[in-house]
Amino acid sequence: MADDRSGERTDGRMAPWRVYVEAARPRTLPAALAPVLVGTAAAERAPDDLDPGRALLALTVALALQVAVNYANDYFDGVGGIDTADRVGPRRAVAAGLITPAAMRRATGLALLVAAAAGLALAWLVSWWLLAVGGLAILATLGYSGGARPYASQGLGEVGVFVFFGLVATVGSQVVQDGTVRDLAVAASVPVGLLAVALLVINNLRDLHTDTAVGKRTLAVRLGERRTRQLFAGLIVAALVTVVPVAALAGSLWPLLAWVAAPLAAGAVLTMRRAEIGPKLIRALAVTGRLQLAVGLLLAVGLLLGADLDASRDVERGLESDSAPESDSAPESAPAPESDSAPESDSAPDRPPITADKSVLERTAPW
């Protein structure tokens, strides 16, 4: 059947391409975009010297891994019976019968293949040890919901998100520019990672009742509703507070530009506090996604402005030193003193010749 412009087929079913787009969960993609923006901006290179090709490859890796983890979650929770008809929130393609498990498995593999290809190119450009980091990221993608003991079901999903969508993605984006890890990028990865965790906390709170019913012991299930909401508020506040060390390491107030997103942060906290468990939390997810993207953009702009200002100051200092008069330079060295090893005849005054009196010699001689 032909597709209409809305993406629906004329037989009433959703077009295949739209199924994959929905299963990719576009609202979670800021979790992949923000760390690349911030990490690239945290590079030691001057803004004009940043390599856009490497940044694009890093973005490809991050987006492909985000899509892959969403596809893998859809697949494993679908075939494992965790996603049921009682689930709230976005539909899961496999559980809803929109796509076969085999097709979703292939889609997951394709997304991982795209991430691996971009990662291989970065390793060739920068360093082969990036392959090890990429391998761990792929294992984390599959281990989130798959395997004998998925770490999302052990209450460790938030830890994995912070590590790979905060620390690794942000620092990795900086490393591909500079070749070495920079403290500034590590600091900048903290607010980025905390906001990525906040997105997951909303998802897990929304699925609290259904996850409890099927025995999926997420962090929200372990903490309970009230403490999970408190955790979310703490993550949002901490994300804004941890911008301060970033500004301190950057030696500039410009990274504090991220605080312009404070109204969005307040809106996310209020929405999370008031929304009941269920579909109403989808709005909190949308607001938090916008917050993460806004903080990422503002923090990246602040880092670039601070770096550009430092570069301008360095240029000015260089021009001042080049135009300084010669008289301000180090004094000419004094002439070296004459050598002490010069012959005495060159330095001693003239003396009259000494002559011996013969009578005196005769009186003093022992013979």
KABEL-V885064 format. One record per pair of residues at least 24 apart in sequence whose ideal C-beta (glycine too) atoms are under 6 Angstrom apart, sorted by the first residue. I is the first residue (numbers start at 1). GAP is how many residues later the second one is. If there is no record, write none. Layout:
I/GAP
I/GAP
This chain:
19/74
19/79
19/80
23/51
23/70
24/43
24/46
25/45
27/258
27/259
27/262
29/37
30/259
30/262
30/263
31/134
31/165
31/168
32/30
32/31
32/34
34/158
34/258
34/262
35/134
35/135
35/157
36/26
36/137
37/259
37/263
38/132
38/150
38/154
38/258
38/261
38/262
39/131
39/134
39/135
39/146
40/133
41/259
41/262
41/263
42/132
42/142
42/143
42/146
42/261
43/131
43/134
43/135
44/134
44/138
45/132
46/265
47/257
47/260
47/261
50/127
54/122
57/61
57/64
57/65
58/115
58/118
60/58
61/54
61/57
61/58
62/107
64/47
64/50
64/51
65/50
65/72
65/76
67/44
68/40
68/43
68/44
68/73
69/72
69/75
71/33
71/36
71/37
71/40
72/36
72/70
72/73
73/72
74/30
75/29
75/30
76/69
76/70
77/68
82/132
82/134
86/124
87/123
88/190
88/191
89/117
112/26
122/54
126/50
126/53
137/27
140/24
153/63
153/64
155/62
155/64
155/67
157/43
158/39
158/42
158/61
161/35
161/36
161/39
162/31
162/35
165/31
166/26
166/27
166/30
167/26
183/66
184/65
184/66
187/58
187/59
187/62
188/58
190/52
191/48
191/51
191/52
194/41
194/44
194/45
195/44
195/97
197/38
198/34
198/37
198/90
199/89
201/30
201/31
202/79
202/82
202/83
206/75
208/69
232/40
233/36
236/29
236/32
236/33
250/56
252/54
254/48
254/51
254/52
255/44
255/47
255/48
257/41
257/45
258/37
258/40
258/41
260/38
261/30
261/33
261/34
261/37
264/27
264/30
265/26
